[in-house]
Amino acid sequence: MITIGFLELNSIARGILAADMMLKAAEIRLVSARPSCPGKYQILITGEVSAVESALRIGEESAKINVVDRLLIPRVNPQVIEAINMSSMPSSLKALGILEFFSVTGAVIAADAAAKAANVSLIEIRLGTGIGGKSFVTFTGDVGAVEESAEAGAKTAENSGALVAKVVIAHPDRELYRSLL
C-alpha cells in the first residue's frame, strides 16, 4: 500500500536534520527534501504505512518547535507522487483544472482527492517553491471529469480556508499547456 508522509518545518537546518533522522528510523523512500518559500523546509516520504508513521514521529520529535505542518495519506493515488516529481506526462491534454492553495498540505490532499474522484491525469503539484509559499495542482481530462475532480479537490479545503482558487478551462489553448510543462 503506497503511503506518503509530509513534514514542513520553519527551519532549514532542523529540516535537514529531521530528514536524516527519518531516513535512519524506518524503511522509507525520500521523495524530496528541500527548502521552500518563505524559508521553510519540506520533507516528503513514501513507504508502508507503519514505516511512514514511524519516520514522521521521529522527524517531529527531532524538530519539535519547528514543525509547521504534517501529513499522512495512506493509499495515496500513485499519480500524486508522480505529479510532485513531474515524472510523467498525461497521454493527452484536454480540459484543464487548477486548484490553488495557501498551504502545501492543502494541495497534496486536494490532488489525491481529485485523482480519486474522476478519470483525470495529474500534471503537476507545485509545492510552494518560488511562489511565496502557495501551492497548486494542475490536471487534465474530459470536461466533466475535470469539473468533478476540481470540486472534490476544492471540497477538501472547505473548512480550512486554504483554498485560493478553483479554475476549470474547458478548451485551453495549446500554447498554455506548453507553458505548464
C-alpha positions in Angstrom: 0.0 0.0 0.0 1.5 3.3 -1.1 1.5 5.9 1.7 3.0 9.4 1.7 4.2 11.4 4.6 5.0 15.1 4.6 6.7 17.3 7.2 7.1 21.0 6.8 9.4 22.9 9.1 10.2 26.6 9.6 13.9 25.9 9.9 16.1 24.7 7.0 18.8 23.4 9.3 16.3 21.5 11.5 14.6 20.2 8.4 17.8 18.7 7.1 18.4 17.1 10.5 14.8 15.8 10.6 15.1 14.3 7.1 18.3 12.4 8.1 16.7 11.1 11.3 13.6 10.0 9.4 15.7 8.1 6.8 17.6 6.3 9.6 14.5 5.5 11.6 12.5 3.5 9.1 12.5 1.8 5.7 11.1 4.7 3.7 11.9 6.3 0.4 12.7 10.0 0.3 10.7 11.6 -2.5 12.1 15.1 -1.8 13.7 17.1 0.9 14.2 20.8 0.0 13.9 24.4 1.2 10.8 26.2 0.1 9.4 29.7 0.4 9.5 31.6 2.7 12.5 30.0 4.4 10.8 26.6 5.2 11.9 23.1 4.6 9.8 20.3 3.2 10.3 16.6 3.5 8.1 14.1 1.5 8.5 10.4 2.0 6.8 7.2 0.9 6.6 3.6 2.1 4.4 1.3 4.0 2.0 2.9 6.5 3.8 1.9 9.7 7.2 2.9 8.3 6.0 6.3 7.2 4.2 6.9 10.6 7.3 5.9 12.5 9.5 8.2 10.3 7.1 11.1 10.7 7.1 10.7 14.5 10.9 10.7 14.6 11.1 13.8 12.4 8.6 15.6 14.6 10.5 14.7 17.7 13.8 15.9 16.3 12.4 19.3 15.3 9.6 19.8 17.8 9.2 23.6 17.9 10.0 24.0 14.2 7.2 21.8 12.8 4.7 23.8 10.8 2.6 21.1 9.3 2.4 17.3 9.0 0.5 15.0 6.6 0.0 11.3 6.3 -2.1 9.8 3.4 -2.4 6.0 3.3 -3.5 4.5 0.0 -2.5 7.7 -1.9 -3.2 7.7 -5.6 0.1 6.9 -7.3 -0.3 9.9 -9.6 0.3 12.2 -6.6 3.9 11.2 -6.2 4.5 11.3 -10.0 2.9 14.8 -10.2 5.1 16.1 -7.3 8.2 14.9 -9.2 6.8 15.8 -12.6 8.0 12.4 -13.7 5.2 11.5 -16.1 3.1 13.4 -18.7 -0.5 12.8 -19.4 -1.0 10.9 -22.7 -3.4 13.6 -23.9 -4.2 17.2 -22.8 -7.9 18.1 -22.7 -9.8 20.3 -20.3 -7.5 21.9 -17.6 -8.2 22.0 -13.9 -6.2 24.2 -11.5 -6.5 24.3 -7.7 -4.5 26.9 -5.8 -3.8 26.8 -2.0 -2.2 28.8 0.7 -0.8 25.6 2.1 1.4 22.7 0.8 -0.6 20.0 2.6 -3.8 21.5 1.2 -2.5 21.0 -2.3 -1.4 17.4 -1.7 -4.7 16.4 0.0 -6.7 18.0 -2.8 -4.6 16.3 -5.6 -5.2 12.9 -4.0 -9.0 13.6 -3.8 -9.1 15.0 -7.4 -7.2 12.0 -8.8 -9.6 9.6 -6.9 -12.8 11.5 -7.8 -12.8 11.0 -11.6 -10.7 9.9 -14.6 -8.2 12.7 -14.7 -4.4 12.8 -15.1 -2.4 15.0 -12.7 0.1 17.2 -14.5 1.9 18.8 -11.6 1.7 19.5 -7.9 3.8 22.6 -7.2 4.7 22.7 -3.5 5.3 26.3 -2.5 8.8 26.8 -4.0 9.3 30.1 -5.7 5.7 31.2 -5.4 5.6 32.7 -1.9 4.7 29.5 -0.1 1.5 28.9 -2.1 0.9 25.6 -3.8 -1.1 24.5 -6.8 -2.3 21.4 -8.6 -2.9 21.1 -12.4 -4.8 18.2 -14.0 -6.4 17.3 -17.3 -9.2 15.1 -18.7 -12.6 15.3 -20.2 -14.5 18.5 -19.1 -17.0 16.6 -16.8 -14.2 14.7 -15.1 -12.1 17.8 -14.6 -15.1 19.6 -13.1 -15.9 16.7 -10.8 -12.2 16.4 -9.7 -11.9 20.2 -9.2 -15.0 20.1 -7.0 -13.7 17.1 -5.0 -10.2 18.7 -4.5 -11.7 22.1 -3.5 -14.0 20.4 -1.0 -11.0 19.1 0.9 -10.2 22.7 1.9 -13.7 23.7 2.7 -13.2 24.2 6.4 -9.6 25.3 6.5 -9.7 28.4 4.4 -6.6 27.2 2.5 -8.2 27.3 -1.0 -7.3 30.3 -3.0 -8.9 29.5 -6.3 -10.6 26.7 -8.3 -10.5 27.1 -12.1 -11.6 24.8 -14.9 -10.7 25.7 -18.5 -12.8 23.6 -20.9 -10.7 24.2 -24.0 -7.3 25.6 -23.1 -5.0 26.9 -25.9 -2.1 24.5 -26.7 0.4 27.4 -26.0 -0.9 27.5 -22.4 -0.2 23.8 -22.0 3.4 24.2 -23.2 3.9 26.9 -20.5 2.7 24.4 -17.8 5.2 21.7 -18.7 
